Amino acid sequence: MTSPDSVALERFMQGQVACWNAHGKAGFMALYRTVAADGASFVPFRGFA
């Protein structure tokens, strides 16, 4: 997978803010998977489980 371009990164950052503000954990994490070159796995941290 190639590195995301500036448009994709901007979409990612705006999506992260929107999901965070809406308390949308699933969407927040799904956005990481869209830009992670080799997939992504996460360990929940306190306050966001």
N, C-alpha and C positions, 0 to 999 in steps of 0.2 A: 504494500500500500504506500502511496506517495504521501508526502506531507500535505495537510490541508492548505488551501490558498487563503488569502486575506478575507474573502467573502465568506468562506466556510467557517473561519475562526470567528468572524463577527457574528454570524448566525449562532454559533455555539455559545459565545459569551452572552448574547442577548437572551438566548434560551435558558441559560443557567440562571440568570437574574430573574427571569419570569417564573421559572419553576421554584426557585428558592423563595421568592416572595409569596407564591401561592401554596407553599408547603408541599410541593409536588415531588416527593422523593423518587417515585418511579421515573418520571420524566427527567429529573435532574441526573439520575444515574444513567438513563438511556442515552442522554446526550454525550456522555463520556465515551460510551461504546461506539458512537458514530465517528469519533475522531481518533480513537485508540488504534494504533497501527496493528497491534497483535492481540486485540481484544482487551478487555479490562475486567478485573474482579476487585471487589471492595469489601472491606471489613467495616461495618457500621461504627461510627464513633458516638460517644455520649451526646445525647441531645438530638440525634438525627436518626435514631433507630426506628 
